[in-house]
């Protein structure tokens, strides 16, 4: 009897580990938290595996996961939801995911009118153009850094930030290669790339990289990207900028 109990314990333990390491397809339905109606075309991203899909017209989805993977549910006008895959979900799927609409507060918008003349040479002088998007080339690299101004000390500011061993980018990712590996994986999945190309709130990107979204502007500032780029770029452009900055940082650090 004692041997049977030991055997049963080992069997259950191995079964648990096997379940944890096995990739399984889970199903579910995404619905509106208020109306309880299904929502189609919701982006479903496995943040752990960096793969994605979208819900059907009836709100259903199926995605490959493992136990404890994190799923992100993102849809325009709704709060992004983060859900962890549990044993209950794997055993009892499908399940329902509820999305809540965002509450927007509209500020007063001032529209400035430009008196255009129809002459390109004149009109280009009338319409303000952001002049803070300059990138300086660095010997040995295919691309340079966007410095953000034309001040005489801009180049030294760029190089000073790159060669600073306490660089915020390195502190954030240098000891967390798994997160940087995710950047490369994101580029391979069309669903993830297409989603990030339409996002400007940094929420999904921050969740995928497992960082605070308020850290993203700090990372880009330390990479000397301009404020204009930081404010206007979509999440896909931000992701590529962080990835490029990190790769350039590694090259420069290796050659020091």
C-alpha positions, 0 to 999 in steps of 0.5 A: 500500500505504501509503495502504491501511494508513493507511485501515485504521488510520483505519477501525479507530480509528473503529470503536473509537470508534463501539463505545465510544459505542454503547449495546448490550445485553449478557447474562449469568448470575448464579450462586452462587460456592459452589454454581454455581447460578443466582440469580434476582431479583438487582438489576443496576444500570448505575451509569454510566447509572443504569438497572437490571433484575433477573435471571430465575428462571434467573439471566439478565439483559440490560441496555443499556450502553456500553464502560467502564460499571460494573455493580453486582450486588446481592442480599440476603445476598451481597456486592455485586459491581462489574464494568466492561463490557469489549470482550471482554464486548461481543464474547463475551457472555453471561458469568457473574457470581459472587456470594459469600455474606456472612459474618455474625457475630451479636453478643449481643442484649439484649431489653428488656421493657416492662410495658405497661398498655394505656393509650395515655397511660401506655404512650407514656411507658414506651416510649422514643421517639427525640427527635433528629429535629427539623427547623428551617424556614428562610425561603425554603425549602420544607423545613428541616434536622433539627438532631438536638437541642433545645439552644438553639444548635441553630438557629445550629449548623444555619445555621453549617453551611449557610453554611460555605463549607468544608461537607463536602457541597460539598467532596464534590459541589460540584465533581462535578456528574455525581454529583449529576445521578445523584441525579436520575436514580436517582429516575426508574428504578423498579428503582433506587428499589425496590432502594435502598428495601430496602437499609440497608448504603450499599454500593450508594448509595456505589457509584452516587455513586462515594464511600466509604460512610463519607463518607455519615454525614459528609455527613448530619452536616454537613447536620445530620440526626440520628444516629437518622435516619442509623442507621435510614434506608434507602438511598432515604431517605438518597439523598433526604436528600442530594439535598434537602440539596444543593438547599437548599445551592445555594439558600442559597449563591446567595442569600448 
